[in-house]
Amino acid sequence: MKILLANPRGFCAGVNMAIECLERAVAFFGPPVYVYHEIVHNKYVVDRFTREGVVFVESLEEVPEGSPLLYSAHGVSPEIRAQARARKLLAIDATCPLVTKVHLEAIRYAKSGYTIVLIGHEGHDEVIGTMGEAPDQMVLVETAEDVDKLQIADPEKVAYLTQTTLSVDDANIVIAALRKRFPKIANPPKDDICYATQNRQEAVRELAARADVVLVLGSQNSSNSRRLAEIAAGMGIPSHLIDGVSEIQPSWFQGVETVLITAGASAPENVVQECVEYLQTQHGATIEEAVIREEAVHFPLPKSLRELIAGGEPPAAVAHS
């Protein structure tokens, strides 16, 4: 058996920044540190931080006044920021800068009087946060069929934005439908789908044809991880989205000569290596690192956290329950 290890895979710059942000916050404040939603959509990452005393919450009412609170990499709405200020929470914004870019675009289009069509998945944390920037002027679509049902007050004043972790191919289908329906539709000068999402999808698209089966490391609630599995499955290659080696089924590898392994942008490298070691032990697998594109993107820690750490010690008002 041969393992094709897709590269790039795994953590992107936004996830790296968010995870480092939380690590530094825990070291600086001590537990508990609170996070609104999962810091990233990955079971292993969330479980690890939970063991270290991080508390993930779905409502700010769960956070004691004066406590440190991180916003997840997926971003939050202005309403959540207002709630945090009202509760005197020490908020640290770990939102991926590429998500922040989409928020700023939404604000700009809303101020200019546009109806904004957001292409994304209903209920996703990123979509909820983005739509919160202009709830009265934004509508959500997932498919080209949704575009047909849109009721827009002024078809001459429409813009579209996209969730950053979509399938590039799926998004392009919806964008084409929007352009057909609204020929004058506006859009940002640069694509919203993030570089890491596109690179990981491109790697799977290029490499899956060489494989008999594809393993995608990532959690079921990770949009970008699901897209990777869907791309391979769409090419007719058996594809499995798993959190880790414990979910592997031996029956997947009967008669298999080549396994492509990749990981979503929120999946840690150690879960990839555990799967590699499993296949080496069970099947004597050899490894080929298949590099499709080099990545060198880095996002600095949020300014608010850097300033706190530079101050040397937590503010006296920080609450610990």
LINQUICOR-V97893 format. One line per field, one symbol per residue. phi: phi as a letter, one per 30 degrees, with the letter a starting at -180 (. if undefined). A space follows every 10 residues. Layout:
# LINQUICOR-V97893
phi = ???
This chain:
# LINQUICOR-V97893
phi = .ccccdbdai ecdddedddd ededdddddi ddccbdideb dadddddddd ddjdccbcbd ddceeiddbc ddddibdedd ddddddchdd dbccdeedde ededdddddd ddiddcccca ceideddddd dddaddbbbc bcbdddddcd ccdbddbbbb bbedcddedd dddddddddd dbececaddb edddededdd ddddddcedd ccabccdlcd cceddddddd dddddicebb cbdaddcdce ddcdidcbcc cbbddccddd dddddddedd ddbhdcbbdc ccadbbdbcd deeddedddd djadeddddb c
